[in-house]
């Protein structure tokens, strides 16, 4: 993961994943400039419209949540809570129905 954060282009990600991360960066930094050629590049990399929609949605929601948390004064989760949440999502997905009954996230 650190190699992706340090330099996407020299990371060990596949070319398709690099294309998706480049697109997500554009969603973050210049979404108004996204057009058909951007979507065509993702199609060429093997992504479906549904996958592109989900990438846009997840990116946008995280932007919303981060701004809402910052502006409302909600306290950020600890690094340990993020690790537990990430592990849970990797194992069970993002949907509520796929989550185990006990989240395992420590309470403050």
HELIX and SHEET records of a PDB file:
HELIX    1   1 UNK A    2  UNK A    6  1                                   5    
HELIX    2   2 UNK A    8  UNK A   10  5                                   3    
HELIX    3   3 UNK A   15  UNK A   30  1                                  16    
HELIX    4   4 UNK A   31  UNK A   33  5                                   3    
HELIX    5   5 UNK A   36  UNK A   44  1                                   9    
HELIX    6   6 UNK A   49  UNK A   72  1                                  24    
HELIX    7   7 UNK A   79  UNK A   92  1                                  14    
HELIX    8   8 UNK A   96  UNK A   98  5                                   3    
END                                                                             
